Every structure is written in structure tokens, then in C-alpha cells.
């Protein structure tokens, strides 16, 4: 089975095993020393005037549902919405 390139993965939807939507894949982050995928940068449901709420999720925690063309993360919407995450773009960049 051919492996999809990063450009085809970015923008894909995420869900959990209960089929609840968990936002989208925004970036794939590489380990600069090993060259392997380290984590996925996911957005989830919170948009503020400062940016959107994102989460760095270890790549090993994501499963790929090839039939539905989306990633599966074993976490509930409530847990993700209450997790700290980070805001992107970072306000520090806006002040420079």
C-alpha cells in the first residue's frame, strides 16, 4: 500500500474511537536529529482573537483510518477541550 505524502495528510480530520470530531492536522513536526516524525500539531475547536488552540500530540498516539482518510486519537472531546494546548500564532511573534 503506498504511503501518503505529508502534503496529503495536512488538513485531514481527526476523530476518536467514538467518532467525535477532534479538529484537524495542521503540521507534522520532525525530530531534527533523527529525521523521524516526532509529533502532530492538531487544532481543536477554540478560536480566539489571538489565534487558534493547538496541541502537540506524539505521532505514536495517532492511528490512521485509511478508509475514512482521517486520524484517530484515543481521547474524548471534553478532555481535549480542557487541556492547556497552545495558541497559534503565538502572540510573541505578533509583538516583534
RAGI-V54884 format. One line per field, one symbol per residue. ss: DSSP state (@ for helix, = for strand, . for the rest). phi: phi as a letter, one per 30 degrees, with the letter a starting at -180 (. if undefined). Layout:
ss: ???
phi: ???
This chain:
ss: .....@@@@...===.....==========......============..========@@@====....====...@@@@@@...===..@@@@@.
phi: .dcddeddddjddbbcddiddbibdcbcccdddcicdcaccccbhccbddkcdbbcceeddccccddchaccbdadeddddcddhbcbddeedddd
